[in-house]
Amino acid sequence: MSEERARQAEGGVPTGVELTALDPSFRADPHPVLARLREREPVHYDDVIKRWVLTRRDHVERVLRDRTLAVDGRKANEGTFLRLFAAPPGGPEPSMLLLDPPAHTRLRSLVNKAFTPRAVERLAPRIREISDELLAAVAGQERFDLIEALAGPLPVIVIAEMLGIAPADRGDFKRWSDLSVMEFNPLLTEEQRAVTDDANTQIGTYFRRTIAERRANPRDDLISALIAVEEAGDRLTDGEIVTMCCLLLPAGNVTTTDLIGNGVWTLLRHPDQLRKLRDDPSLIKNAVEEILRFESPVVQTGRIPMEDVEIGGCPIRRGESIVTSLAAANRDPGGCPEPDRFDITRADVRHHSFGGGVHFCLGAPLARLEAQLAISALVQRFPKLRLADEPLEWRAVPTFRGLAKLFVLV
């Protein structure tokens, strides 16, 4: 054991895999682990995974707002954490999630024209209808898996319909999106990598074929809109549209599934808060914001300094990897009174679950709307809903936090 690891072990400072969903304790409940790290070493150098981990809200806010910091893994130093996610040399450009200005600015500007909050609001009646249909399918059952019945299929159907994907292909889309988020696991085996690469190849082929069809026969869907968007004579290429669709699929699916699942689980563990929501359905918007703060479906995001910086008195060299723990920032006592108390009536709920700065989540309005409508429909239809006595299984996917299954009784 190195001197650094020995010092950390003696001081009880978690590091390495202990700070990821690959660790059973962290996966079951990351908040005590993150609280211990925030208290003892809020700017922590993880010598195992080669990254700086920030857990204080003020540090996280500073990094997320700093436009001089990069997200493109190709700019990270060799051997550091974020370099693992760099686009391969000679390959296609990464999605805008991992691009910096001006490339990110250009793509975001074009996509915004086809993905506006107003367009999302128009989806509300359809989201409500889908939620009701999914819940009607399990009505009369004494017990069901909420992830399988509602939280999983709803976002898949919504994003598939937005993209104009045929209902018969939704099963493939769900499988592809679940596999694609595994790319955030830096410890994939060769076999797992092969499966993930195959899924990415299949989805890329599917989208290229669909784009060609939409160019010949445009429809009222997001792919057709992405083909049509233009700004000062600039348009998206087919390759850029494929990459954008491959980003929107998991971004509009997996994280929203986790948001709904985490939200229902949290409400059922706090029956007083669930009762408040039943008594006053207008609390649902604030309830979803408190869920995002309390059990964020995205637990971290990364940045790369383009020059030497200092955070919390710690010098960080150009090109090193900085990981901001969104989950830790959301429960920092320095920025939130009684952060470990779940309260859907909490005033001025602040969280960083959608990231921040120029990379603030494009799909935030859609995720919020889906969670609000799905949870409201569930609470109204099943007034006696409660947790089944089943062991919980959290998915072992770094960066994300979500349940594989959530059995409930009605």
FENNORHU-V202551 format. One record per pair of residues at least 4 apart in sequence whose C-alpha atoms are under 6 Angstrom apart, sorted by the first residue. I is the first residue (numbers start at 1). J is the second residue. Records with the same first field share a line. If there is no record, write none. Layout:
BEGIN
I = J  J
END
This chain:
BEGIN
8 = 12  13
13 = 37
14 = 18
15 = 19  46
16 = 46  48  49
17 = 23
18 = 23
20 = 398
21 = 26  27  396  397  398
22 = 396
23 = 27
26 = 30
31 = 35
34 = 328
37 = 41
38 = 42  55
42 = 54  55
43 = 53  54
44 = 52  53
45 = 51  52
46 = 50  51  52
49 = 81
50 = 80  81
51 = 81  321  322
52 = 322  323
53 = 323  324
54 = 324  325
55 = 325  328  329
56 = 329
57 = 61  329
60 = 324
64 = 356  357
65 = 357
69 = 303  304  305
70 = 303  304
71 = 98  303  304
72 = 98  99
73 = 82  83  85  86
74 = 86
76 = 83  319  320
77 = 319  320
81 = 321
82 = 321
87 = 94
95 = 243
96 = 104
99 = 104
100 = 104
101 = 105
104 = 108
108 = 112
112 = 116
114 = 225
120 = 366
128 = 373
131 = 374
132 = 136
142 = 409  410
143 = 408  409
144 = 407  408
145 = 406  407
146 = 150  406
147 = 151  152  405  406
148 = 152
150 = 154
151 = 257  260  261
152 = 257
155 = 253
156 = 160  253
157 = 161
160 = 164  165
161 = 165
162 = 221  222
163 = 221  222  223
164 = 221
176 = 199
177 = 250
179 = 196
185 = 398
188 = 192  193
207 = 211  242
214 = 218  224
218 = 224
219 = 224
230 = 234  235
236 = 240
248 = 252
250 = 254
255 = 297
256 = 367
258 = 262  297  402
259 = 263  297
260 = 371
263 = 291
267 = 274
268 = 386
271 = 275
277 = 281  283
283 = 287
284 = 372
286 = 344
287 = 344
290 = 294  344
291 = 295
292 = 296
293 = 330  351
296 = 353
297 = 400  401
298 = 399  400
299 = 325  326  327  399  400
300 = 324  325  326  399
301 = 323  324
302 = 322  323
303 = 322
304 = 319  320  321
305 = 318  319
306 = 318
307 = 318
308 = 316  317  318
309 = 315  316
310 = 314  315  316
326 = 352
330 = 351
331 = 339
333 = 337  339
354 = 360  361
355 = 360
356 = 360
370 = 374
371 = 375
379 = 383
384 = 410
385 = 409  410
386 = 408  409
387 = 408  409
388 = 407  408  409
393 = 403  404
394 = 402  403  404
395 = 402  403  404
END
